[in-house]
Amino acid sequence: MVELHANERLIIDQLLDRGLFTSTVTPEMSQNVINAITAFKRPIIQRRITNYLTDLLGVGPYSYQENLLLTLGAQPLDKTAVHVLLATLKTILNEPSIQNDDQRVVATQTVIRQVQSEVTELDEKLIFRLVRQLFVERYRLFKPERLVQAPDEQEMVVEEYWSISPDFTSFARCMVDALHEQHTTPTLSDRQRVNRGLLLRPFLSPTVTPELWPLLIADRDKIAAQWEPLQRFALEIGTDYALLLDRQRQKITAKAYTAALAVARSLGAGMPESQLNQRIRLIVRQLFATDKKVVISDVRRALFANGLATMFGQNVLPTAVSGRFAVRATEEWGD
């Protein structure tokens, strides 16, 4: 079995979490990340990382100017997100401050309006949410900044900006190349198909993923062994489910997901689908003291998209996944 060193594990973790590993050292970086950047400059380290991910998932990262991009991650992009991503790349690359390598700061509203002129089917609010999810939260190439000004009338004005990473231009070129190459689907082994399923889905089961379940059961020990070198994941297999447990997982605070988890845990032996919305409203009020701050459809979507519940005929049944977590209300949720 391959053995990964600490620097290699850190780089692979970043690729799985955000799809990106950048080599530019910034003041806020920890020493562990700086050490990984130094190690990454060695070709043998790059080869070991590429070989491990290719063996695990059937695809390796793209390398560009001492940075890495992995287009297969825990958050695959849909067509709408890709459209917004490409429009944002174009907008930022055309910004004079980026072209001239000045302060590399752009006004948030300017970016959103320009992207909306390209992605006309979406409103500015949704575009802002998608751009923030992609470039602030996922790829971490935008850093939010605020400029506070006090005009003559002493009324405070707050303008929001994004500081753009110095790796942005090389990232943009690599992302465009990667998206073009995604039209060809690689031939995957049975193990690679299962590993992709474990990474991209909340759980596997005979009913949700019938095409993968027999492959997992037939090769469970070797599949579990492939994840062990990362010292991060543990493969748990029950009689009718399999979970890739993440030891680094953070507490989940998103209200829709939290409500969906509580709903799943309240289902017991199941309930008619026609009563689901009523149950969601009840649970949301219990958690947040109101049902006005959480959209019912978002909770339903989180319930099924995250494998917390499944449909059986006209009934909604909880899955084994919901039993792996706990939910509790906090005072903050009632604000």
C-alpha positions as CSV (number, residue, x, y, z in Angstrom):
1,M,0.0,0.0,0.0
2,V,1.3,3.5,-0.9
3,E,2.4,5.6,2.0
4,L,1.7,9.4,1.8
5,H,3.8,11.9,3.7
6,A,2.2,14.8,5.7
7,N,2.9,17.4,3.0
8,E,1.3,15.2,0.3
9,R,-1.7,14.5,2.5
10,L,-2.3,18.2,3.0
11,I,-2.1,18.9,-0.7
12,I,-4.5,16.1,-1.5
13,D,-6.9,17.3,1.2
14,Q,-7.0,20.7,-0.3
15,L,-7.6,19.3,-3.8
16,L,-10.5,17.2,-2.5
17,D,-12.0,20.0,-0.4
18,R,-11.6,23.0,-2.8
19,G,-10.3,21.5,-6.0
20,L,-7.3,23.8,-5.9
21,F,-3.8,24.0,-4.4
22,T,-1.9,27.2,-5.0
23,S,1.8,27.8,-4.5
24,T,1.8,31.5,-3.7
25,V,2.7,32.1,0.0
26,T,0.5,34.7,1.7
27,P,0.8,36.2,5.2
28,E,-2.1,34.3,6.7
29,M,-0.9,30.9,5.7
30,S,0.1,28.4,8.5
31,Q,3.5,26.9,8.6
32,N,2.1,23.5,7.6
33,V,0.8,24.9,4.3
34,I,4.1,26.8,3.6
35,N,6.0,23.5,4.2
36,A,3.7,21.8,1.7
37,I,4.2,24.5,-0.9
38,T,8.0,24.1,-0.5
39,A,7.7,20.3,-0.8
40,F,5.5,20.6,-3.8
41,K,8.3,22.2,-5.8
42,R,9.9,18.8,-6.0
43,P,8.9,16.9,-9.1
44,I,8.8,13.6,-7.2
45,I,6.1,15.0,-4.9
46,Q,4.0,16.1,-7.8
47,R,4.3,12.7,-9.4
48,R,3.3,10.9,-6.1
49,I,0.2,13.1,-5.7
50,T,-0.8,12.6,-9.3
51,N,-0.3,8.8,-9.2
52,Y,-2.3,8.4,-5.9
53,L,-5.3,10.4,-7.2
54,T,-5.3,8.8,-10.6
55,D,-5.2,5.3,-9.0
56,L,-8.0,6.3,-6.5
57,L,-10.3,8.3,-8.8
58,G,-9.2,7.7,-12.4
59,V,-8.2,11.3,-12.8
60,G,-5.2,13.3,-11.7
61,P,-4.9,17.1,-11.1
62,Y,-4.0,19.6,-13.8
63,S,-0.6,21.3,-13.1
64,Y,-0.1,24.9,-14.0
65,Q,2.7,27.2,-12.9
66,E,3.3,25.3,-9.7
67,N,-0.4,25.1,-8.8
68,L,-2.8,22.2,-9.0
69,L,-6.4,22.0,-10.1
70,L,-8.7,18.9,-9.6
71,T,-12.0,19.2,-11.4
72,L,-13.4,16.2,-9.7
73,G,-14.3,16.9,-6.1
74,A,-17.0,16.7,-3.5
75,Q,-18.9,19.5,-5.2
76,P,-19.3,18.9,-8.9
77,L,-20.4,21.9,-11.0
78,D,-23.7,21.9,-12.8
79,K,-24.2,23.8,-16.1
80,T,-25.5,27.0,-14.4
81,A,-22.4,27.1,-12.1
82,V,-20.1,26.6,-15.1
83,H,-21.8,29.4,-17.0
84,V,-21.4,31.8,-14.0
85,L,-17.8,30.6,-13.5
86,L,-16.8,31.3,-17.1
87,A,-18.5,34.7,-17.0
88,T,-16.7,35.6,-13.8
89,L,-13.3,34.5,-15.3
90,K,-13.9,36.8,-18.3
91,T,-15.0,39.7,-16.1
92,I,-12.0,39.6,-13.8
93,L,-9.5,39.1,-16.6
94,N,-10.9,42.2,-18.3
95,E,-10.6,44.3,-15.2
96,P,-7.9,47.0,-15.6
97,S,-6.6,46.5,-12.1
98,I,-5.9,42.9,-12.8
99,Q,-4.4,43.5,-16.2
100,N,-2.1,46.1,-14.8
101,D,-1.3,44.1,-11.7
102,D,-2.2,47.1,-9.5
103,Q,-4.0,46.6,-6.2
104,R,-6.0,43.6,-7.5
105,V,-9.2,44.8,-5.9
106,V,-12.5,44.9,-7.7
107,A,-15.9,46.2,-6.6
108,T,-18.3,43.4,-5.9
109,Q,-21.3,45.1,-7.5
110,T,-19.3,45.8,-10.7
111,V,-18.4,42.1,-11.0
112,I,-22.0,40.9,-10.4
113,R,-23.5,43.3,-12.9
114,Q,-21.0,42.3,-15.6
115,V,-21.6,38.6,-15.0
116,Q,-25.4,39.2,-15.1
117,S,-25.0,40.8,-18.5
118,E,-23.6,37.4,-19.7
119,V,-25.8,35.1,-17.6
120,T,-29.1,36.9,-18.3
121,E,-31.3,34.0,-17.1
122,L,-30.3,34.6,-13.5
123,D,-30.9,37.6,-11.3
124,E,-28.1,39.5,-9.5
125,K,-28.9,38.0,-6.1
126,L,-28.5,34.5,-7.3
127,I,-25.3,35.3,-9.3
128,F,-23.8,36.9,-6.2
129,R,-24.5,33.7,-4.2
130,L,-23.0,31.5,-6.9
131,V,-19.9,33.7,-7.4
132,R,-19.3,33.8,-3.6
133,Q,-19.7,30.0,-3.3
134,L,-17.3,29.4,-6.2
135,F,-14.6,32.0,-5.7
136,V,-14.8,32.9,-2.0
137,E,-15.8,29.7,-0.3
138,R,-14.6,26.9,-2.7
139,Y,-11.6,28.1,-4.7
140,R,-10.7,30.9,-2.2
141,L,-9.4,33.1,-4.9
142,F,-11.5,36.1,-3.8
143,K,-11.1,37.6,-0.4
144,P,-14.0,39.9,0.8
145,E,-12.9,43.5,1.7
146,R,-14.9,46.5,2.9
147,L,-14.1,50.2,2.3
148,V,-15.9,52.5,4.7
149,Q,-16.2,56.2,3.7
150,A,-17.8,59.1,5.5
151,P,-19.2,61.7,3.1
152,D,-19.7,65.4,3.9
153,E,-23.2,64.7,5.4
154,Q,-21.4,62.2,7.7
155,E,-23.6,59.3,6.6
156,M,-21.4,56.2,6.5
157,V,-21.1,54.4,3.2
158,V,-19.8,50.8,3.0
159,E,-18.7,49.5,-0.3
160,E,-17.8,45.8,-0.7
161,Y,-14.8,44.7,-2.7
162,W,-13.0,41.4,-3.5
163,S,-9.3,41.1,-3.4
164,I,-8.2,38.8,-6.2
165,S,-5.6,36.1,-5.6
166,P,-2.3,36.5,-7.6
167,D,-2.9,32.9,-8.8
168,F,-6.2,33.9,-10.5
169,T,-4.9,34.4,-14.1
170,S,-3.1,31.1,-14.2
171,F,-6.1,29.4,-12.6
172,A,-8.4,30.9,-15.2
173,R,-6.3,29.5,-18.1
174,C,-6.1,26.1,-16.5
175,M,-9.8,25.9,-15.7
176,V,-10.8,26.7,-19.3
177,D,-8.5,24.0,-20.6
178,A,-9.9,21.5,-18.0
179,L,-13.5,22.3,-19.0
180,H,-12.7,21.7,-22.6
181,E,-11.1,18.3,-21.8
182,Q,-14.1,17.2,-19.7
183,H,-15.9,16.2,-22.9
184,T,-13.9,13.0,-22.9
185,T,-14.9,10.5,-20.2
186,P,-12.0,8.3,-19.0
187,T,-12.4,4.5,-18.7
188,L,-12.7,3.7,-15.0
189,S,-12.1,0.5,-13.2
190,D,-14.8,-0.8,-10.8
191,R,-12.8,0.4,-7.8
192,Q,-12.5,3.9,-9.3
193,R,-16.2,4.0,-10.0
194,V,-17.0,3.1,-6.4
195,N,-14.4,5.6,-5.0
196,R,-15.9,8.4,-7.1
197,G,-19.3,7.4,-5.8
198,L,-18.1,7.5,-2.2
199,L,-16.6,10.9,-2.7
200,L,-19.4,12.6,-4.7
201,R,-22.4,11.1,-2.9
202,P,-23.5,11.3,0.7
203,F,-23.8,7.5,0.9
204,L,-24.2,4.4,-1.1
205,S,-26.9,1.7,-0.8
206,P,-28.5,-1.1,-2.7
207,T,-31.5,1.1,-3.5
208,V,-29.9,4.5,-4.2
209,T,-26.8,3.2,-6.1
210,P,-27.7,-0.3,-7.2
211,E,-25.0,-0.1,-10.0
212,L,-22.2,0.5,-7.4
213,W,-23.3,-1.6,-4.4
214,P,-22.3,-5.1,-5.7
215,L,-18.9,-3.6,-6.8
216,L,-18.4,-2.2,-3.3
217,I,-19.3,-5.4,-1.5
218,A,-17.1,-7.5,-3.8
219,D,-14.0,-5.4,-3.2
220,R,-14.7,-3.7,0.1
221,D,-11.3,-4.4,1.8
222,K,-9.2,-3.1,-1.1
223,I,-11.4,-0.1,-1.5
224,A,-11.1,0.8,2.2
225,A,-7.3,0.3,2.0
226,Q,-7.1,2.8,-0.9
227,W,-8.4,5.6,1.4
228,E,-6.3,4.8,4.4
229,P,-3.1,6.6,3.2
230,L,-4.8,9.9,3.6
231,Q,-5.4,9.2,7.3
232,R,-8.6,11.2,7.0
233,F,-11.4,8.9,5.8
234,A,-12.9,5.7,7.2
235,L,-15.2,3.5,5.2
236,E,-18.2,2.3,7.2
237,I,-20.3,-0.4,5.6
238,G,-23.6,-1.6,7.1
239,T,-26.1,-4.1,5.9
240,D,-27.8,-1.6,3.6
241,Y,-25.5,1.4,3.4
242,A,-21.9,2.6,3.1
243,L,-20.5,5.9,4.3
244,L,-17.1,7.5,3.7
245,L,-16.7,9.1,7.1
246,D,-14.6,12.3,7.2
247,R,-12.6,12.8,10.4
248,Q,-12.0,16.4,9.5
249,R,-15.6,17.3,9.0
250,Q,-16.8,20.5,10.5
251,K,-20.0,21.3,12.4
252,I,-22.8,21.9,9.9
253,T,-24.6,25.1,10.6
254,A,-26.6,25.7,7.4
255,K,-30.2,26.0,8.5
256,A,-31.7,24.1,5.6
257,Y,-29.4,21.1,6.2
258,T,-29.8,21.2,9.9
259,A,-33.6,21.3,9.6
260,A,-33.5,18.4,7.1
261,L,-31.4,16.3,9.5
262,A,-33.8,16.9,12.3
263,V,-36.8,16.1,10.0
264,A,-35.1,12.8,9.0
265,R,-34.5,11.8,12.6
266,S,-38.2,12.5,13.4
267,L,-39.5,10.2,10.7
268,G,-39.3,7.0,12.7
269,A,-40.6,4.2,10.5
270,G,-41.6,6.7,7.8
271,M,-44.5,8.9,6.9
272,P,-46.7,9.7,3.9
273,E,-45.0,12.1,1.5
274,S,-48.1,14.3,1.5
275,Q,-47.4,15.1,5.2
276,L,-43.8,16.0,4.7
277,N,-44.1,19.8,4.3
278,Q,-46.2,20.0,7.5
279,R,-43.5,18.0,9.4
280,I,-40.8,20.3,8.0
281,R,-42.7,23.4,9.2
282,L,-43.1,21.9,12.7
283,I,-39.4,21.0,13.0
284,V,-38.2,24.4,11.7
285,R,-40.4,26.2,14.3
286,Q,-38.9,24.0,17.0
287,L,-35.3,24.7,16.0
288,F,-35.5,28.3,15.0
289,A,-38.6,29.6,16.9
290,T,-40.0,30.7,13.5
291,D,-40.6,29.1,10.1
292,K,-40.0,32.4,8.2
293,K,-36.2,32.1,8.0
294,V,-36.0,28.7,6.2
295,V,-37.4,27.9,2.8
296,I,-39.4,24.7,2.9
297,S,-38.3,23.6,-0.5
298,D,-34.6,24.1,0.5
299,V,-35.2,21.7,3.4
300,R,-36.8,19.1,1.2
301,R,-34.0,19.4,-1.3
302,A,-31.4,19.0,1.5
303,L,-33.3,16.0,2.9
304,F,-33.0,13.9,-0.3
305,A,-29.8,15.4,-1.9
306,N,-27.8,14.5,1.2
307,G,-29.1,11.0,1.5
308,L,-31.0,11.7,4.8
309,A,-34.2,10.2,3.5
310,T,-35.5,8.3,0.6
311,M,-38.8,7.7,-1.1
312,F,-40.5,4.3,-1.0
313,G,-43.7,4.4,-3.0
314,Q,-45.7,7.3,-1.5
315,N,-43.8,7.3,1.8
316,V,-40.7,9.1,3.0
317,L,-38.3,6.9,5.0
318,P,-35.2,7.9,6.9
319,T,-31.8,6.4,5.9
320,A,-29.0,5.1,8.1
321,V,-27.1,8.4,7.3
322,S,-29.4,10.5,9.5
323,G,-28.5,8.4,12.6
324,R,-24.9,9.4,12.3
325,F,-25.5,13.0,13.4
326,A,-27.0,15.0,16.2
327,V,-29.0,18.2,16.0
328,R,-29.5,20.7,18.8
329,A,-31.0,24.2,18.8
330,T,-28.9,27.2,19.9
331,E,-29.8,30.7,20.9
332,E,-28.2,32.0,17.8
333,W,-30.7,30.3,15.6
334,G,-33.6,32.2,17.1
335,D,-32.0,35.6,16.1
